[in-house]
Amino acid sequence: MDGFLNVLKPKGITSHDAVLQVRRVFNRKRAGHLGTLDPMAQGVLPVALGCYTRLSEYLLDEEKEYLAEFTFGISTDTCDFDGRITSERPCAHLTASDVSKLLSNYTGEIKQIPPAYSAVQVKGQRLHNLARRGIRIEAPERDVTVHEFCLLHWKPGTYPRGIFRLRVGRGTYVRSIARDLGDELGCGAAVSYLLRTRVGTFLLKDSVLMSSLKGKAPAFPLQDALVNPYTVFAEFPLFEIRPDSITSVIHGRPLEPGAFRDPGEIKAWVRRTSESTCKKKSVFIGAYTDDITKRQRIACVLSAAQDGDELYRIKYEKVLIQEE
């Protein structure tokens, strides 16, 4: 069973552990998530199954959205409440206005240092593995993008708390934002709650509880838990392959525009992209409808270019479909 699964990861387990559970439930050796979610965090964890793991590279840059609670006046070694408290500085004087006026400093293209406890690799070793052995190495500063960072709710107190909405790009650590914001305010801060509500087209409202997939009688057929791949790749050009051309894809034989349901449409698209990208590679999805399950599937990833008025070069980047 191949496809994409929108898992609602519970708090308290690693993303790796969640993937292992998915492997067992779906009886697949190949499975991988599309972006780590911290153990203390919960929410959307997209998982690719089977041959669809080969498509992960096209989805790693997807935007992510979070609801996060920051507690101010408390700092930890992990920058969240799973860690050891390193300092406590009561800050009952802190107001929502004090915090809000600094949020623009963490919006747009910013520099960020990942937490010491993170999956970032330095010289081939993950920081969290080194940190657990007592070896503290600061990760190099890197560029990340924060598209949105706003305060939704404020609860005053000795250690005030704020609930924030964040929309970020690849590689952004919410824990680092909490740490840096707290440091700028002079009181410290740590993430006390984190919920990921979106990864690309994977939404929280559509996610599946792990418990609903387990047991001898899951809540629904496992096949029904898979996400329509056309939705996952909604931002990619996608063209339906004719049923009589699927065998050509399986065997890697060259494809012409006539192999698609609408040859004119693909010709027009290749012409547009060839003109706009200055002959750079243009990638699109070759899709089909499975005759047996009647489900929409991805057959291959292709690139195309135009040589002359009527000559189109279509090249395979990845072939997923296999002969039964």
N, C-alpha and C positions, 0 to 999 in steps of 0.2 A: 504494500500500500504506500504510494508516493504522494506527496503533497505538502501543504503548509497547514500548520495548526496554530491557532491563537490561544495560547495557554494563559490562564490566570494564575501566575505563580504566587503561592502563599508566603507569608512572612516566615522566616526561620530556616529556609533551605536555600542552598546555592542554586544558581542557574544550571550548573553542571548536574546537580542531583535531579533537578526537574527534567532535564533532557534524558537522563538514565531511566526515569519513570516512564517517560513517553516511549522510549525504545522498547521497554518491556511490554507495555500495553499494546503497542502496534506491531510488536515482534519484528522490528527493523534494526539491523546493525548500524545503518547509517542514519544519523540524526544530529542536528546541531542548531543552536539558537542563533538569532540574528542580532545579538547585543546583550551583554551581561547586565543582570539586575542584581544589586547587592542582596546578601542574605536577609538583612532587616527590612528590605523593600518588598512590596507586593505589586501586582499589576500585570500588564501586558508583557508576555514573553513569547514572541513568535518563534516557532520551531519548524525547520525544514526537515522533511522525511524522505528517505530513499534517494532516488536520483535527483530530487529537487534540491538536495544539499549543494549541488553543483551550480545552482543559481544564486546562492547566498551572496556572492561578491557583488551582484548587481543591486543588492538591497541594504548594504551596510552603511550607506550614507543617508538613510532615511531620517527625517526629523523625528524627534521624540518629545512628548509632552508629559509633564509631571504636576502633581499636587504635592507640595512638601511643607512640613512644619519644621521651622527652625526654633530652637530654644536658645535664648540669649543669656549670657552670663556663665555658660558651661562650655568647656572645651574638652575634647577627648582625643585619644591617640588615633582613632579611626575617623574622626570628624562626624561620627554619628553615635547614637545611643547604644550601639553594640560594643563600643570600646570602653577603655579605662579612662576615667575622668582625670585630666591632667591639671585643670584649674577651675575654680569657682569664683566668680566675681558678681555678686548681687548687683542688679542694675534696674531697680524699680523706677528710676528716673527716666528710663528709655521710653520713648513714645513712638507711635506709628509714623509720625511725621519725620522723626529722626532717621528712621529706617528708609522710608519711601524716597527721601531726597537723595539717597545714595545708590538707588537701584540702577540708575542710568550708567553708573560706573561699571556695571556688570552686564551691560546689554550691547549687542553688536559683536564685532570682532574683538576678542579680548585675549590676554595672556593668562594662562592657568598652569599651576603645578598640581599634578594628580596627588591624591592622598598617599601616604606611606603604605597603607593597606589598600592595595588596588591590584588589578590584573595587568597593569602596565609592565612591560618587560624592559629591564635595563641589563645590558650585556648578557642577554639570553635567559635571564632569570626574572620571575615575576616578583614584584615588590612585596606582595603580601606573604610570599614564602620566605623572603629574606627577613621581613619584619618579625615574623613569628620565631625566627631563630636569633632574634636580638640584633640583627644587622640592619641599621637604618641608613638607607641611601635615598637622597632626595632625587626624584625624577626630574628630568630636564623640563624647563618651561616650554609650553607649546601653545599654538594658536587654536582657539575654539570659537564657536559662534553661538551666541545666545540671542534668539530672535525675539523673545518676550520674557519679561521678568516683572511680575506685578504682585503687590500685597493685596490679598483678598480679605483677610480678617486679622485682627490684633487683640490679644488677650494680655492686659497689663498684669504685673505681679513682680515678686522679687526676682524671678527668672521669667521674664515675659516671653510670650510665644507669638509667632506670626505664621499664618498660612499663606503660601505663595503659589502662584501658577507660573510654570516655566515651560518654554518651548525652545529646544536647543538642537544644535547640530551634532554630528558624530564626535565621539570622544570627550564630550563635556561631562564633568563630574559635578553633580549637584552638591555633594559633600564639600568639594573645594570652594564652591560659591558661598556656602554657609560659613565655612572657616574664614575665608577672606573678608566677607562682610562683617563678621563678628570682630575680626582683628581691626578693621578700619574703624569700627565703633568703639574700640578700646575695651570691650567686655568679653569677647569670644562668643562663639556660637557653634552649635552642632545640630545635625538633622535628627529630629526626634520621631519623624514619621515621613514615609516616602511612598507615594503611589504613582506608578507609571500608567497614564491613561491612553497613550497612543504611541505607536511606532509606525510611521508611514501610514498605510491604509488599514493597519490592524488597530481596532478600537476596543476600549475597555468593555463597552456594552455588548460586544460580540464575542468576548473571550469565554473560554470553556474551563470550568473547574476541574482540577485533576481528579477529584473524588468522583465526578460524574462519568469518568472513563474507566474506572477500575472495577474489579469484581467480575463474576461470571455473568452478571446481567447489567451491563452499563446502561446509563439513562437513555441512550439512543445509539443507533448503529454507529460504529467508529467512523465509517466512511462519511457520515453526515457531519462529523466534527471538522472535516477538512475545509479549508477556505477556498473559494473559487479562485484559481490562479489568475484569471483575467482581472479580478479585482486587485490582487496583489501587485500586478504589473500594469495598473491602470495608466500610469504616466509613460509607459513605453509604447511605441508603435507596435500594434499587434495585427497580424494578418492570418486569416484562416487558410489552411492548406487543403486542397481538394482531396477527398478520400482516396482517389486513385493515384495520388502522388505520395502517400504516406510510406509506401514500400521504398520509394526512392530515398526518402529521408533516412529510413532504417539502415539502408545500405550505403548511405553517404554519397549517393549519386548527385551530380550537379542539378540545381533547380533553375528553371526559367520562370519568368513572370506568369506563364500559363499554368504553373503548378499551384497557383493560388486561386481562390474563389473569384477574386476580382482583380484580374491582371492589370486593368487600367489604373486602379487605385494604387497598387504597389509601384507601378511605373511613375506615376505622378509624385509619389512620396520620395522615391529615389532621386528624381530630378530636382525636387526642392532641396533635399538634404545635400546633394552633390554640389549645388550652387552655393548653399549657405555655409557649408563646413569646409570649403576649399579642398575637396577631395579627401578629407579625413574620413576615417572609418565611421559608418553609421550603423548602429545596432538596432535590431528589431526582433520581435518574438514571432515564431512560427507556431500556430496553434491548430488544434483539431478537436472534434467531438468524438469521444470513444463510442464505437458501435454497440458495445455490450452494456456499459453503464450509462450511456447517454450523457456523461459528464464532460465538461470542457477541460481540456488538457493542454499542456505545453509540449510540443514535439521537439523544438530546437530553438537555439538562439542563432541569429544570422546577422551578417553584415552585408552591405550592398553598396555598389558604386556604379556610375554610368560612364561608359566609354563610347563617345559618339552619340548619334541620335537614337539608334535602335538597339545598341548592345548594352546589356545589363549584366554585371558580374555580381552573383550572389554567392557568398562564402559561408560555410558552416563555422560558427564559433564554438557551439556545444550541441551535441545531439543527445537528447534524453530518452526518446522512445526506442524501445528494443523489440525485436521479433519475439512473439509469444512462443 
